[in-house]
Amino acid sequence: MTVRKKDKKSMLVTLVSLLAIILCGGLIIAIDSPGLSVKKKLSFGEQYLEEADYEHALANFQEVLGRDPENADAYLGAAKAYEGMGKRSEAYEILDKGYDAVRDERLSALKKEIERRGNDIADDVKE
């Protein structure tokens, strides 16, 4: 009779251990999932943009694009970072590339806005 109790106890310990391992594995996968990483990187990129730290912003947006080349928000952020660094031609290029990839009208609207701002600056210099 004591053998049966030991078998049941051993089986219960094994079952609980397996359940714990499965739950931990699920948490690790959920925490390290690409979707969450993309969201985090987008958030970091936006924060760096607000702080005018354009190099770090760009690095985060480029990492997102490396994982998700159809992420319109990353193209928008990268273009804003390039513009902040004074690299308008790179901003135009990334917006064109993004538009070709995802056909998001926000990309063409930002390109027009950057062009308009560039023209406004050129007009101010002429005056």
C-alpha positions, 0 to 999 in steps of 0.5 A, spaced: 500 500 500 505 504 501 508 503 494 501 506 491 502 512 495 509 513 493 507 512 486 501 517 486 506 522 489 511 521 484 506 522 479 503 528 482 510 531 483 512 530 475 505 532 473 506 539 477 513 540 474 511 539 467 506 544 468 511 549 471 516 548 465 510 548 460 508 555 463 515 558 464 516 556 456 510 559 454 511 566 458 518 566 455 515 565 448 510 571 450 515 575 452 520 574 447 515 574 441 517 578 435 511 582 435 512 585 442 519 586 440 517 590 434 512 594 438 517 596 443 522 598 438 517 602 435 516 605 442 523 606 443 524 610 436 518 614 438 521 616 444 528 618 441 524 622 436 521 626 441 528 627 445 531 629 438 536 623 438 535 621 431 541 616 431 538 612 436 531 613 433 533 611 426 537 605 429 530 602 432 526 604 426 531 600 422 531 594 426 523 594 426 524 594 418 529 588 418 523 584 422 517 587 419 518 590 412 511 592 411 511 596 418 508 603 415 510 606 422 517 604 422 518 608 415 514 614 418 519 614 424 525 613 420 523 618 415 522 623 421 529 621 424 533 622 417 529 629 416 531 631 423 539 629 421 538 634 415 538 628 411 532 630 406 534 625 400 534 619 405 528 621 408 525 621 401 528 615 399 525 611 405 518 614 404 518 612 397 521 605 399 515 604 404 510 607 399 512 601 394 512 596 400 505 598 403 501 603 399 500 607 406 498 614 404 501 617 410 508 616 407 506 620 401 503 625 405 509 626 410 514 626 403 509 632 401 510 635 408 517 634 408 518 637 401 514 643 403 518 645 409 524 644 405 521 649 400 519 654 406 526 654 408 529 655 401 524 661 401 526 664 407 533 664 405 532 667 399 528 673 402 
